[in-house]
């Protein structure tokens, strides 16, 4: 089952900013239970980075489709993120969280 999110380029950039700390996490130092969550989040990170490259000149909203289990991981990651964000990035994250809540019910 796929979940479709309707986002624009700025929201995609905000998601990439929020997920940037995943790039520096040491995978080997995590316990086994944390590795599967991290692997799913890193998979999402790569998907969003690739989409960002493809949509860099697109100013219209577009749809991005992700599997249900990755949407669950994205919701969990965005909901529990504890970093310093600009107001725009924080607001974009809340918009994506609300979309995910509606789609995952």
C-alpha positions as CSV (number, residue, x, y, z in Angstrom):
1,X,0.0,0.0,0.0
2,X,1.3,3.4,-1.0
3,X,0.8,6.7,0.7
4,X,0.8,9.9,-1.4
5,X,1.9,13.2,0.0
6,X,1.2,16.5,-1.8
7,X,4.1,18.8,-1.1
8,X,5.9,21.6,-2.8
9,X,9.7,22.2,-3.3
10,X,10.0,24.3,-0.2
11,X,8.4,21.7,2.0
12,X,10.6,19.0,0.5
13,X,13.7,21.2,1.3
14,X,12.4,21.5,4.9
15,X,12.0,17.7,5.2
16,X,15.6,17.3,3.9
17,X,16.8,19.8,6.5
18,X,15.0,18.0,9.3
19,X,16.4,14.6,8.1
20,X,20.0,15.9,7.7
21,X,21.2,14.6,11.1
22,X,20.7,11.1,9.8
23,X,23.8,11.6,7.7
24,X,26.2,11.6,10.7
25,X,24.7,8.8,12.8
26,X,27.1,5.8,13.2
27,X,25.1,2.8,12.2
28,X,27.4,0.3,13.8
29,X,27.1,1.7,17.3
30,X,23.4,1.3,17.5
31,X,21.6,-1.6,19.1
32,X,20.0,-4.1,16.8
33,X,16.5,-2.7,17.4
34,X,17.5,0.8,16.4
35,X,19.2,-0.3,13.2
36,X,16.0,-1.2,11.4
37,X,14.4,2.2,12.3
38,X,17.5,4.0,11.2
39,X,17.7,2.0,7.9
40,X,14.1,2.9,7.1
41,X,14.8,6.6,7.8
42,X,17.9,6.6,5.7
43,X,16.0,5.0,2.9
44,X,13.5,7.9,3.2
45,X,16.3,10.4,3.3
46,X,17.7,9.1,0.0
47,X,14.3,9.1,-1.6
48,X,13.7,12.7,-0.6
49,X,17.1,13.8,-1.7
50,X,16.6,12.2,-5.2
51,X,13.2,13.8,-5.4
52,X,14.7,17.2,-4.5
53,X,17.2,16.9,-7.3
54,X,14.5,16.0,-9.8
55,X,12.1,18.8,-8.7
56,X,14.6,21.6,-8.2
57,X,13.1,23.7,-11.0
58,X,9.5,22.8,-10.3
59,X,7.6,25.5,-8.4
60,X,4.2,23.7,-8.4
61,X,3.1,21.2,-5.7
62,X,3.7,17.6,-6.6
63,X,2.9,14.2,-5.2
64,X,5.4,11.9,-3.7
65,X,4.5,8.3,-3.1
66,X,6.0,6.2,-0.3
67,X,5.2,2.8,1.1
68,X,3.0,2.6,4.2
69,X,5.7,1.3,6.5
70,X,8.0,4.2,5.4
71,X,5.2,6.7,6.0
72,X,5.0,5.3,9.6
73,X,8.7,5.8,10.1
74,X,8.5,9.3,8.6
75,X,5.7,10.2,10.9
76,X,7.6,8.9,13.9
77,X,10.8,10.7,13.0
78,X,9.1,14.0,12.3
79,X,7.0,13.8,15.5
80,X,10.0,13.1,17.7
81,X,12.6,15.4,16.1
82,X,14.2,17.5,18.8
83,X,16.4,19.9,16.8
84,X,16.7,23.6,16.3
85,X,14.7,24.6,13.2
86,X,13.7,27.8,11.5
87,X,10.0,28.7,11.9
88,X,9.4,27.8,8.3
89,X,11.0,24.3,8.6
90,X,9.1,23.6,11.8
91,X,5.8,24.7,10.2
92,X,6.5,22.6,7.1
93,X,7.2,19.6,9.3
94,X,3.9,20.1,11.1
95,X,2.0,20.2,7.8
96,X,3.6,16.9,6.7
97,X,2.8,15.4,10.1
98,X,-0.8,16.4,9.7
99,X,-1.0,15.0,6.2
100,X,0.5,11.7,7.4
101,X,-2.0,11.5,10.3
102,X,-4.9,11.8,7.9
103,X,-3.5,9.3,5.4
104,X,-2.4,6.7,8.0
105,X,-5.8,6.5,9.8
